[in-house]
Amino acid sequence: MEHYFSENPKSEHRILNIKYNLGNLELNFTTDTGVFSKTKVDYGTDVLIRSLPPLHGKILDLGCGYGPIGISLAKLNPDSQITMVDINQRAVELSNQNILQNNVQNAIAYQSNGFEKVDGLFNAIVSNPPIRAGKKIIYPLFERSIDFLDKEGALYLVIQKK
């Protein structure tokens, strides 16, 4: 069965365009089948974005999906450099498209299975992890985060279960 944490989704494309409002900031996202929360920015992601303090420096959006966290953070923290990664190739392609369509200058997105292709240290790691992937997938993400944070860095997560 295919999930949003699949490396190369094979589901038929059904492109959607959604809007996301953060006060005076309106973002437009292109989404598709085979990615997490394709019809709207989900509640957990929204709570995470709105709850974060101002961030600075290098920020990693781990499991970026089509980009709502990373792109929002790039716009809200224009002096930061945002790195966005996801295992899902379709999600990364959408993230790159959404970076362009929202005129984001301080973010990049690329495919990586967790930290596999991530280099360097970050001031913050932010994630709405793929809970449905299970403990064997997500626990190593939490455990390895410490190796990618600078000495004063912080890990910000949201986990929503029904």
Backbone hydrogen bonds, N-H to C=O, Kabsch-Sander energy under -0.5 kcal/mol:
donor,donor_aa,acceptor,acceptor_aa,energy
6,S,3,H,-1.9
16,L,31,T,-2.1
18,I,29,F,-3.0
20,Y,27,L,-2.6
22,L,25,L,-3.5
25,L,22,L,-2.0
26,E,24,N,-0.6
27,L,20,Y,-3.2
27,L,25,L,-0.5
29,F,18,I,-3.0
31,T,16,L,-2.9
31,T,29,F,-0.5
35,V,32,D,-0.9
38,K,35,V,-0.6
40,K,37,S,-0.6
42,D,40,K,-0.6
46,D,42,D,-2.4
47,V,43,Y,-2.7
48,L,44,G,-2.4
49,I,45,T,-2.7
50,R,46,D,-2.4
51,S,47,V,-1.4
52,L,48,L,-1.2
52,L,49,I,-0.5
59,I,81,Q,-2.7
60,L,124,A,-2.6
61,D,59,I,-0.5
61,D,83,T,-3.3
62,L,60,L,-0.9
62,L,126,V,-2.0
63,G,61,D,-0.7
63,G,85,V,-2.2
64,C,61,D,-0.6
64,C,85,V,-2.5
67,G,64,C,-2.1
71,I,67,G,-2.5
72,S,68,P,-1.5
73,L,69,I,-2.8
74,A,70,G,-2.3
75,K,71,I,-2.1
76,L,72,S,-2.7
77,N,73,L,-2.2
80,S,77,N,-2.3
81,Q,57,G,-2.4
82,I,80,S,-0.5
82,I,106,N,-3.0
83,T,59,I,-3.0
83,T,81,Q,-0.5
84,M,108,I,-2.7
85,V,61,D,-2.4
86,D,110,Y,-1.0
89,Q,7,E,-2.8
89,Q,87,I,-0.6
92,V,88,N,-2.1
93,E,89,Q,-2.4
94,L,90,R,-2.2
95,S,91,A,-2.7
96,N,92,V,-2.6
97,Q,93,E,-2.0
98,N,94,L,-3.0
99,I,95,S,-2.5
100,L,96,N,-1.7
101,Q,97,Q,-2.6
102,N,98,N,-1.5
103,N,100,L,-1.7
104,V,99,I,-2.6
105,Q,103,N,-0.5
108,I,82,I,-2.0
110,Y,84,M,-2.3
112,S,86,D,-1.9
114,G,112,S,-1.3
116,E,113,N,-1.8
118,V,115,F,-1.8
122,F,148,F,-2.2
123,N,58,K,-2.5
124,A,58,K,-1.4
125,I,154,A,-2.3
126,V,60,L,-3.1
127,S,156,Y,-2.1
131,I,129,P,-2.0
133,A,130,P,-2.2
134,G,131,I,-1.8
137,I,134,G,-1.1
138,I,134,G,-2.4
139,Y,135,K,-2.2
141,L,137,I,-0.7
142,F,138,I,-1.8
143,E,139,Y,-2.7
144,R,140,P,-2.7
145,S,141,L,-1.0
146,I,142,F,-0.5
146,I,143,E,-0.6
147,D,144,R,-1.3
148,F,145,S,-2.1
149,L,146,I,-0.8
150,D,122,F,-2.6
153,G,150,D,-2.4
154,A,123,N,-1.5
156,Y,125,I,-3.2
156,Y,154,A,-0.5
157,L,155,L,-0.5
158,V,127,S,-1.3
161,K,159,I,-0.5
